[in-house]
Amino acid sequence: MTDTDKDRAAPQAQKDRVMIFDTTLRDGEQSPGATMTHEEKLEIAGLLDDMGVDIIEAGFPIASEGDFRAVSEIAKRSRDAVICGLARANLKDIDRCWEAVKHAARPRIHTFIGTSPLHRAIPNLSKDEMAERIHETVTHARNLCDNVQWSPMDATRTEWDYLARVVEIAIKAGAATVNIPDTVGYTAPVESADLIRRLIAEVPGADEIVFATHCHNDLGMATANALAAVEGGARQIECTINGLGERAGNTALEEVVMAMKVRGDILPYQTRVDSTKLMHISRRVATVSGFNVQYNKAIVGKNAFAHESGIHQDGMLKNAETFEIMRPEDVGLTETNIVLGKHSGRAALRSKLKNLGIELADNQLGDVFVRFKELADRKKEVYDEDLIALVQAGEDDTRDRLVVKSLRVVCGTGKPAEADLTMTIDGVEKTAQMTGDGPVDATFKAVRALHPNQARLQLYQVHAVTEGTDAQATVSVRLEEEGNIATGQSADTDTVLASAKAYVNALNRLLIRRDRTGQDQKEISYKDVG
């Protein structure tokens, strides 16, 4: 049985099975500033595959040579997941998409076109002309690949009669999956369920294919809309880690997975996702994208399992179920309380990291252990969050052209701050002294003196990893240069030093982009599928 046959049989054979389609690497990366490097995309794809995601939308192959290479490499490395690429409704896009995904054991082409009145006006097509194009492009995709997905962009604002018409055309042309995107986050749960239910009931052939839902969070209803669509008959949810995505983001993968797991009484559906790996991938995506998870974010936020109220604490001590509907370990947290300090050894460090869902090779553990000892000399206790920051800080490319070696800052009342910075640039050590309006300003000026650049600072953000005066600070810096956007992060007990490293980390990412061919960075203008 081919993958297409399996997909077509899914509504009959697996009515309680919901497929998870992750688009973190495509829709999630469209968040301004969330662009990931080639290596980071491969890493995240591997984590998604390991976690049990059914379909990974690896990118938009025609967007750039870099995107094409990433999708192609992900396809070659894939193990269990279907690897999907996105293509607009034209033959060139579809051909390019197939060239990238064909290396996968289970490839999929996902093609789309905007069908609402507003979106039909963009290519200036009549209803009949658009219907003809849908038939032509889906047919072409199906001739290349036996697993084709089609999406009518802005479906929730498309006239019912026309939506039903084009969905039928796509099914007859060979689409095994039809995705119904709420592209601008406009719909509400009751409408989401009714739309899927009506399509299945009234469109010829609809009961033989898989319907998918792709919701945006503009009104804060993405998760609710996705789950309502499942109740209406959809059996694929398109989502992203941490709800990453354009504007207010997409349906959060961790939310729909845990909602179905915790509320199986009213949502009797299953997924293949190993929920114990949610926390680790959430943290990693936050790091590589530069989009920190809000503390009170459902499932993966820092406070999701924290209790400060005396009543809550008392209840938790007596029975955890009093105020927690999930166990921390269900999402990859641990209740183990190993306190690490400067006397702790490698075995304790390895055990603690494993409890946090982080497993390192011996050489990686050795690098982290060295940084752990340095940090432990400066702090009485090293907390979980400190360890995570240490691991993430060590995952930067060791081939960075710019490296901060030392920084000395002098501040005085009524006087400009002075920064004395030493860096290695392409292996050559250089030093600069600059003054500025505060220590961070002086430090950034020193970096620019050593490495002249036109990058514009879009974001500078600091938050404490843990509490106390000896807490590590995690600094995020977002830079923009000639249309390229890069985010850098670093953590240190010295906030100014962390700022310098984060700034330089972002510059290194811009250099990587600049060093690639110009075509790699000239992303074409296109509209989001959902």
C-alpha positions in Angstrom: 0.0 0.0 0.0 1.4 3.4 -0.9 1.5 6.4 1.4 -1.4 7.9 -0.6 -3.4 4.7 -0.1 -2.7 4.8 3.6 -3.8 8.5 3.7 -7.0 7.8 1.8 -7.8 4.9 4.1 -7.1 6.8 7.3 -10.7 8.2 7.8 -12.1 4.7 7.6 -9.4 2.6 9.3 -8.2 5.1 11.9 -11.0 7.4 12.9 -9.4 8.1 16.3 -5.9 8.8 14.8 -4.9 12.4 14.3 -1.7 13.1 12.3 0.5 15.9 13.4 1.9 18.0 10.6 4.7 20.3 11.9 5.4 23.4 9.9 7.9 25.0 12.3 10.6 25.0 9.6 8.3 26.7 7.1 5.5 28.7 8.6 7.3 29.1 11.9 10.4 30.4 10.2 8.3 33.1 8.5 8.2 35.0 11.9 10.3 38.1 11.3 13.7 37.3 12.8 13.1 33.6 13.3 15.3 32.5 10.4 17.4 29.4 11.2 20.7 28.3 9.9 21.1 25.2 7.7 22.5 23.2 10.5 19.7 24.3 12.9 17.0 23.3 10.5 18.5 19.8 10.2 18.7 19.5 13.9 15.1 20.6 14.5 13.9 18.2 11.8 15.8 15.4 13.5 14.2 16.2 16.8 10.7 16.3 15.2 11.3 13.0 13.6 12.5 11.4 16.8 9.5 12.8 18.7 7.0 11.0 16.4 5.7 13.9 14.2 3.9 12.4 11.2 4.7 15.0 8.6 7.4 17.6 8.6 7.0 20.6 6.3 10.7 21.2 5.8 10.5 24.5 3.8 9.6 26.3 0.6 12.2 24.9 -1.9 11.8 27.6 -4.6 12.2 30.4 -2.1 16.0 30.2 -2.2 18.9 27.9 -2.8 19.4 27.7 0.9 15.8 26.6 1.5 16.1 24.0 -1.3 19.3 22.5 0.2 17.8 22.3 3.6 14.6 20.6 2.4 16.7 18.2 0.3 19.0 17.3 3.1 16.2 16.8 5.6 14.5 14.5 3.0 17.7 12.4 2.7 18.1 12.2 6.5 14.4 11.5 7.3 13.6 8.2 9.1 9.9 7.9 9.9 8.2 11.2 9.1 6.8 12.2 5.7 8.9 15.1 4.4 6.8 17.8 2.8 7.7 20.8 0.7 5.6 23.8 -0.1 4.8 25.0 -3.7 2.7 27.7 -5.1 0.2 26.8 -7.9 2.6 26.9 -10.8 4.5 24.2 -12.5 8.0 25.6 -11.8 7.3 25.7 -8.0 6.0 22.2 -8.0 9.0 20.8 -10.1 11.4 22.5 -7.7 9.6 21.2 -4.7 9.7 17.6 -6.1 13.4 17.9 -6.8 13.9 18.6 -3.1 11.6 16.1 -1.4 12.0 13.2 -3.8 15.0 12.0 -1.7 12.7 11.2 1.2 11.5 7.7 1.8 8.0 9.2 2.1 7.9 12.5 0.2 4.9 14.9 -0.1 4.2 17.9 -2.3 2.0 20.6 -0.7 0.6 23.1 -3.3 -1.7 26.0 -2.6 -3.5 29.0 -4.0 -5.6 31.7 -2.4 -9.3 31.2 -3.0 -11.1 33.9 -1.1 -12.3 37.0 -3.0 -9.4 39.1 -1.6 -6.8 36.5 -2.6 -8.2 35.7 -6.0 -7.6 39.4 -6.8 -3.8 39.0 -6.2 -3.2 36.9 -9.4 -6.2 38.6 -11.0 -7.9 35.2 -11.9 -11.6 34.6 -12.5 -13.2 31.8 -10.6 -13.1 29.6 -13.7 -9.4 30.4 -14.4 -8.4 29.6 -10.9 -10.4 26.3 -11.0 -8.5 25.4 -14.1 -5.2 26.2 -12.6 -6.0 24.1 -9.5 -6.8 21.1 -11.7 -3.6 21.6 -13.8 -1.2 22.0 -10.8 -2.6 19.3 -8.6 -2.6 16.9 -11.5 1.0 17.8 -12.3 2.0 17.3 -8.7 0.2 14.0 -8.6 2.1 12.8 -11.7 5.4 13.5 -9.8 4.5 12.3 -6.3 1.8 9.9 -5.0 1.3 11.9 -1.9 -0.1 15.4 -2.7 -1.6 17.9 -0.3 -3.6 20.9 -1.5 -4.6 24.1 0.3 -7.1 26.8 -0.5 -5.5 29.7 1.2 -7.9 31.9 3.2 -10.4 29.1 3.0 -12.4 30.4 6.0 -13.2 33.6 4.0 -14.0 31.8 0.8 -17.6 31.6 -0.5 -19.0 28.2 0.4 -20.1 27.2 -3.1 -16.7 28.1 -4.6 -14.8 26.4 -1.8 -16.8 23.2 -2.3 -16.2 23.4 -6.0 -12.4 23.7 -5.8 -12.0 21.1 -3.1 -13.8 18.7 -5.4 -11.5 19.6 -8.2 -8.4 19.0 -6.1 -9.7 15.6 -4.9 -10.5 14.5 -8.5 -7.0 15.7 -9.6 -5.4 13.4 -7.0 -4.9 15.3 -3.7 -4.8 12.8 -0.9 -5.0 15.5 1.8 -6.9 18.7 1.6 -5.9 21.4 4.1 -8.4 24.1 5.2 -6.4 27.1 6.3 -7.7 29.8 8.6 -5.0 32.0 7.1 -5.7 35.2 9.1 -7.0 33.7 12.3 -10.6 34.8 11.5 -12.8 31.9 12.3 -14.2 30.6 15.6 -14.4 27.0 16.9 -18.0 26.4 16.0 -17.4 27.6 12.4 -14.2 25.5 12.2 -16.0 22.3 13.1 -19.0 23.0 10.9 -16.9 23.8 7.8 -15.0 20.5 7.9 -18.2 18.6 8.7 -20.0 20.1 5.8 -17.2 19.5 3.3 -17.0 15.9 4.3 -20.8 15.5 4.0 -21.4 17.4 0.7 -18.3 17.3 -1.5 -18.1 14.1 -3.7 -15.1 12.0 -2.8 -14.4 13.9 0.5 -14.9 10.9 2.6 -12.0 9.2 0.8 -9.3 11.7 1.7 -7.8 13.3 4.8 -8.9 16.8 5.8 -6.4 18.9 7.6 -6.7 22.1 9.6 -4.2 25.0 9.7 -5.1 27.8 12.2 -3.6 31.1 13.1 -3.8 32.7 16.5 -4.8 36.3 15.6 -7.8 36.1 17.9 -6.2 33.7 20.4 -8.3 30.7 19.1 -5.9 28.7 17.1 -5.7 25.7 19.4 -9.5 25.7 20.0 -10.2 26.0 16.2 -7.8 23.1 15.4 -9.4 20.8 18.0 -12.9 21.8 16.9 -11.9 20.9 13.3 -10.9 17.5 14.5 -14.3 17.0 16.1 -15.7 18.0 12.8 -13.8 15.2 11.0 -10.3 16.6 10.3 -7.6 14.1 10.9 -4.5 16.2 10.4 -3.5 19.2 12.5 -0.9 21.7 11.1 1.0 23.3 14.0 4.4 24.6 15.2 6.5 24.2 18.2 5.8 27.0 20.7 3.1 28.3 18.4 5.8 30.0 16.3 4.6 31.7 13.2 3.7 34.9 11.4 1.8 37.6 13.3 0.3 36.0 16.4 1.6 32.6 15.4 0.1 29.2 14.7 -1.6 26.4 16.6 0.9 25.2 19.1 1.9 21.5 18.7 2.4 21.0 22.4 -1.1 22.3 23.2 -3.1 20.1 20.8 -1.0 17.0 21.7 -1.5 17.5 25.4 -5.1 18.5 25.1 -5.9 15.2 23.4 -3.8 13.3 25.9 -5.3 14.9 29.0 -8.9 15.2 27.8 -9.3 11.9 26.1 -12.7 11.7 27.7 -14.1 14.3 25.3 -11.3 14.2 22.7 -10.9 10.5 22.0 -8.0 10.8 19.6 -4.4 9.7 19.5 -1.2 10.9 18.1 2.3 9.3 17.6 4.0 12.2 19.4 6.2 11.3 22.4 5.1 14.0 24.8 8.1 13.5 27.1 10.2 15.2 24.4 8.1 18.4 24.2 10.1 20.4 26.7 13.4 19.8 25.1 12.4 20.7 21.6 10.5 23.7 22.9 13.6 25.0 24.5 15.8 24.3 21.5 13.4 26.0 19.0 13.2 29.0 21.3 17.0 29.2 21.3 17.6 28.8 17.5 14.7 31.1 16.6 15.5 33.7 19.2 11.8 33.7 20.3 11.7 33.1 24.0 8.7 31.2 25.4 6.6 33.4 27.6 6.7 32.3 31.3 3.0 31.5 31.4 2.8 29.7 28.1 0.7 26.6 28.3 2.5 23.2 28.6 6.1 24.5 28.1 6.2 27.8 29.9 8.6 28.3 32.9 5.6 28.8 35.2 3.4 26.0 33.7 4.2 23.8 36.7 5.1 26.5 39.2 3.0 27.3 42.3 3.4 30.4 44.5 0.0 30.8 46.1 0.0 29.4 49.7 -3.3 27.6 49.0 -1.9 26.0 45.9 1.4 25.0 47.5 -0.5 23.4 50.4 -2.7 21.5 48.0 0.3 20.4 45.9 2.1 19.0 48.9 -0.9 16.9 49.9 -1.9 15.8 46.4 -0.3 17.0 43.2 -3.5 16.4 41.3 -5.2 19.2 43.4 -3.8 21.9 41.1 -2.0 20.0 38.2 -3.9 18.2 35.4 -0.7 16.9 33.9 2.5 15.4 35.4 5.6 17.4 34.8 7.3 14.2 33.5 4.6 13.8 30.9 6.1 16.8 29.0 9.8 16.1 29.8 10.3 17.8 33.1 11.7 15.9 36.1 11.0 16.0 39.8 14.6 14.8 40.6 16.3 17.3 43.0 20.0 16.9 42.4 21.7 20.1 43.5 24.8 20.8 41.5 27.7 22.9 42.7 31.4 23.3 42.2 32.1 19.9 43.9 29.7 18.0 41.6 31.3 15.6 39.1 30.6 14.5 35.5 28.3 11.6 36.6 26.0 14.0 38.5 26.0 16.4 35.6 25.2 13.7 33.0 22.4 12.4 35.2 20.9 15.9 35.7 21.0 16.7 32.0 19.4 13.3 31.2 16.6 14.2 33.6 16.2 17.4 31.7 15.8 15.5 28.4 19.3 16.4 27.2 21.7 13.6 26.2 25.2 14.5 25.1 28.0 12.6 23.6 31.2 12.2 25.7 33.0 15.0 23.9 30.0 17.4 24.2 29.6 16.5 27.9 33.3 17.4 28.4 32.8 20.8 26.9 29.7 21.5 29.0 31.4 20.2 32.1 34.2 22.7 31.7 31.7 25.6 31.4 29.7 24.1 34.3 32.8 24.2 36.5 33.5 27.8 35.5 29.9 28.8 36.3 29.9 26.8 39.6 32.9 28.8 40.8 30.8 32.0 40.4 27.5 30.6 41.8 26.6 28.7 45.0 24.1 26.5 43.2 23.6 25.7 39.5 19.9 25.4 38.7 18.2 23.5 35.8 17.8 26.7 33.8 21.5 27.5 34.2 22.4 24.1 32.8 20.1 24.5 29.8 21.6 27.9 29.1 25.1 26.4 29.3 24.2 23.6 26.8 22.6 26.1 24.4 25.5 28.5 24.6 27.9 25.7 23.6 25.8 24.8 20.6 27.0 27.8 18.5 29.2 27.1 15.5 32.8 26.6 16.6 33.9 28.0 13.2 32.6 31.5 14.1 34.6 34.2 12.4 34.1 36.6 15.3 34.8 35.5 18.9 34.7 37.6 22.1 37.9 37.0 24.0 37.8 39.5 26.9 35.8 42.5 27.9 36.4 45.2 30.6 33.9 47.9 31.2 34.3 51.0 33.4 31.3 53.0 34.5 31.2 56.2 36.6 28.6 58.7 37.7 28.4 61.5 35.3 30.9 60.0 32.9 30.4 58.0 29.7 31.0 54.2 30.1 34.2 52.8 28.7 34.5 49.4 27.0 37.8 47.7 26.4 37.1 44.7 24.1 39.3 42.0 22.6 38.1 39.8 19.8 39.5 37.3 17.4 38.4 38.1 13.8 39.2 35.3 11.3 41.8 34.1 13.8 43.5 37.5 14.3 43.2 39.0 17.8 42.2 42.7 17.8 41.4 45.2 20.6 39.3 48.4 20.7 38.4 50.9 23.4 35.2 52.9 23.0 32.9 55.1 25.1 29.1 55.1 25.1 25.9 56.0 26.8 26.1 53.1 29.2 28.1 49.9 29.2 26.1 48.0 26.6 26.2 50.9 24.1 30.0 51.3 24.6 30.4 47.5 24.1 28.4 47.4 20.9 30.4 50.4 19.6 33.6 48.5 20.3 32.3 45.5 18.4 31.5 47.8 15.4 34.9 49.4 15.7 36.6 46.0 15.3 34.1 44.7 12.8 32.5 47.6 10.8 28.9 46.8 9.8 25.6 48.4 8.8 23.5 46.0 10.8 20.6 47.7 12.5 19.6 46.6 16.0 16.0 45.5 16.0 15.8 43.8 19.4 17.8 43.8 22.6 16.3 41.8 25.4 17.6 40.6 28.7 16.0 38.2 31.2 17.4 36.4 34.2 17.7 32.7 33.9 17.3 32.2 37.7 16.8 34.4 40.7 19.5 36.1 42.8 22.3 38.5 42.3 24.5 35.8 40.9 21.9 34.7 38.3 22.8 34.1 34.7 21.3 36.6 32.3 20.2 35.4 28.9 20.5 38.2 26.2 18.8 38.1 22.8 19.9 40.4 20.0 18.2 40.7 16.7 20.0 42.4 13.8 18.9 43.4 10.3 21.3 44.1 7.4 20.3 44.5 3.8 17.1 42.5 4.3 18.7 39.7 6.2 17.6 39.2 9.8 19.6 37.2 12.3 19.1 36.6 16.0 21.9 35.9 18.5 21.7 34.7 22.1 24.1 34.2 25.0 24.0 33.6 28.7 26.4 34.7 31.4 26.4 35.9 35.0 27.9 39.2 33.6 25.0 40.8 31.7 27.3 43.1 29.6 29.5 40.2 28.6 26.4 38.2 27.6 25.3 41.2 25.6 28.6 41.3 23.7 28.5 37.6 22.9 24.8 37.7 21.8 25.6 40.7 19.5 28.6 38.9 18.0 26.6 35.7 17.7 24.0 37.6 15.6 26.8 39.1 13.5 28.3 35.6 12.8 24.9 34.5 11.6 24.7 37.4 9.2 28.2 36.6 8.0 27.1 33.0 7.2 24.3 34.4 5.1 26.5 36.9 3.4 29.1 34.2 2.6 26.5 32.1 0.8 25.5 32.9 -2.7 23.4 36.0 -3.1 20.5 33.9 -4.3 20.4 32.0 -1.0 19.4 35.2 0.8 16.9 36.7 -1.8 13.7 35.1 -0.5 11.0 35.5 -3.0 7.8 37.3 -2.1 5.0 34.9 -1.3 1.9 34.6 0.8 1.6 32.3 3.8 -0.5 29.1 3.3 -2.1 29.6 6.7 
